[in-house]
């Protein structure tokens, strides 16, 4: 299984699936990779279906049914995402899956094609097993890196599962909580004039500077709020500022693109309103500020430690490696919060180190992929997991 997983990983790295990172894109980002995954699964005798997410963009979903007489709705889902971040900053060939020093290099190696490869290898082994106690669903999803549209599409359908493991680079730790996010635009307007007569206009950038300082203090007060035990406080970031059109024109616009990372229970649209109110109180009414509705609101994940899937992953890790899976939180978002929103118990657990995700020389340790195949295989074989307490596994 391990050799097969590494070959699958290398094949997938060689197929570009770069997310354009913008709304409304009709590029066929995942199309070729979906074809590869579908062919790989069908060659192993596993039926699958495509889900249209957007023009040219699809999920691929496979269901391995339980043995005759055992089917039900208590199955397990494994899923991860097909798309990657852009490649412009890379110091290696992003699509040449070089193997060196016990690592596989390339864009997506860590985030998250390593997880997909390990899941497929474990799935193929399970499909050939004579004993299949519960349905197993595998889903490879589009558009995780920008707007999570693949996972939102996935939960529009009913699947015969009660729990899900999402593959992300966690070094096989169990992520039971992660932050959500709200992203929106804030526009400051001014009056344009000739740069030689700035007094005839009103600079949106000068006003924007006052807004920026207010946003800085807003971020500081967020950091003083009560923290989540695994996630810390909510955070705020000004990610992009754009203003003006030429050096000899008084700028009539200054735009901020901002985000707030949300704790479980926080409402993204309320976060936008609270931020706007804070800024207006500090800059005064003379600044013309327009705050848009958020273009992305994504929920946080907050799975209880005692959830069945958390204990199942812990037990599988203990059985395979002699110690339970570490339980952690994450500041980034994943597809997992959408599955949880649909009522499916979810934990995030996959091979690789998040420190390597999105980097100029992205790689994954081969040993991590090997361990992931074993972990997923053990988890599938023992599902449905007993509801009895498992002692020290959590």
Buried (B, 14 or more C-beta within 10 A) or exposed (E): BBEBBBBBBBBBBBBBBBBBEEEEBEBBBBBEBBBBBBEBBEEBEBEBEBBEBBEBBBBBBBBBBBEEEBBEEBBBBBBBBBBBBBBEEBEBEBBEBBBEEEBBBBBBBBBBBBBBBBBBBBBBBBBEEEEBBBBBBBBBBBBBBBBBBBBBBBBEEEBBBBBBBBBBBBBBBBBBBBBBBBBBBBBBBBEBBEBEEEEEBBBBBBBBBBBBEBBEEBBEEBEEEEEBEBBBBBBBBBEEBEBBEEEEBBBBBBBBBBBBBBBBEBBBEEBBEBBBEBBBEBBEEEBEBEBEEBEBBBBBBBBEEEBBBBBBBBBBBBBBBEEBBBBBBBEBBBBBBBBBBBEBBBBBBBBBBBEBBBBEBBBBBBEBBBBBBBBBBBBBBBBBBEEEEBEEBB
